[in-house]
């Protein structure tokens, strides 16, 4: 593992600790569930949610998309309360989140199986109908191995959903690769390059949604289907 990745992970944990200071747990998770459900509405035309029986949230963090899968979910197709959908959430910092963040308690999500594991080491016994990787792919140590695992976790015909911060300007992309201008993200790519990681592994990009545009980066959600 690179020193840059280890530094990024240290700052990631500290970021969450600062972020949760002064926040109300119930209000925050209520807001975050609404955020995820609004996003899923934007993807509904290409994402077969109602038929998904196995869902993965890789690089899940303490408030990943896994939080909408369970009896509290107001939508159909996520009826994990009746055991119809299995959800696995993986992240290499889960133990640290549980130990240091007062907000995060795995017991709050009894319908999710948590795995304290990096994306590069993720080796599930089953393949998934939908594999989510939200705000995580440019946090990994080995991005090529991470994409191998991400796509490899999906069934044939399954969906891979990735959210990314993609560079808007080539100059700053190359500059940030040389100097740690973006300390939380060891990897610096533009949208075309991120999509290339998927298409070179047999996926077809079916939808790209621009969530937010800023000067250096634009935040996108990309949906791809494994052929």
PyMOL commands that set and color helices and strands:
alter all, ss='L'
color gray80, all
select helices_A, chain A and resi 3-20+25-43+61-63+65-68+80-82+94-100+106-108+119-121+137-139+143-152+170-178+191-199
alter helices_A, ss='H'
color red, helices_A
select strands_A, chain A and resi 54-58+86-90+112-115+128-134+154-167+203-213+217-226
alter strands_A, ss='S'
color yellow, strands_A
deselect
rebuild
show_as cartoon
